[in-house]
Amino acid sequence: MSAVRAIAGAFRMTDETWRRHANPWSVYTRFAAIPPLLLAIWSRTWIGWWALAAVAVVAVWLWLNPRVFRPVDRPTAWASRGIFGERIWATERARLSRAQRDAFRWIGIPGAVGAALLLWGMVVLDVWPTVFGASLVVLAQLWRIDRLAACYDALTPTRA
């Protein structure tokens, strides 16, 4: 089972939830949740176990996020097309060409390097690997969304 399918199952992503998840406000506010999440984790040095409460607040927001925005019926925005492409990737991966699937493997490399740096920085509480790692993760995710939008565009030629 892929990570996206596991997450979709854990978050109970129905058709309606996917369409809400594709709302550009939902997409961008998920990105905006990254600094508060990092700060919540980092705060363990200041507030001890209470940091878990801060992490829980961010986790609840990330769970609520695709449920509080209006659903997108016709994805015209870049972010919406990317999320509609993500749904195709998660549920109908066979529709993607080999080149498209290979692109996602390549995109995973800077994302994995960024995640490793981010994790290391958060463990040792060092700012530069934390910020650099988070930046790589965000850039890789933006690149991934861009490629997912391109997949959606390629696989849905009749969209208006």
SULGI-V247935 format. One line per field, one symbol per residue. phi: phi as a letter, one per 30 degrees, with the letter a starting at -180 (. if undefined). psi: psi as a letter, one per 30 degrees, with the letter a starting at -180 (. if undefined). A space follows every 50 residues. Layout:
phi = ???
psi = ???
//
This chain:
phi = .ddddddeddchddeddeddeddeddddddddddeddddddddedcbidd edddddddddddddedcccddccbdcdeddddddddddddcbeddddddd ddeddddddddddddddddedddchcdddddddddddddddddddddddd deedcbdddc
psi = kleeeeeeeegijleeeeeeffkeeeeefeeffeeeeeeeeefffegbff feeeeeeeeeeeeeegfflklkejjeleeeeeeeeeeeeefhfffkleee eeeeeeffeeeeeeeeeeeeeeeghkeefeeeeeeeeeeeeeeeeeeeee eeeefifgk.
//
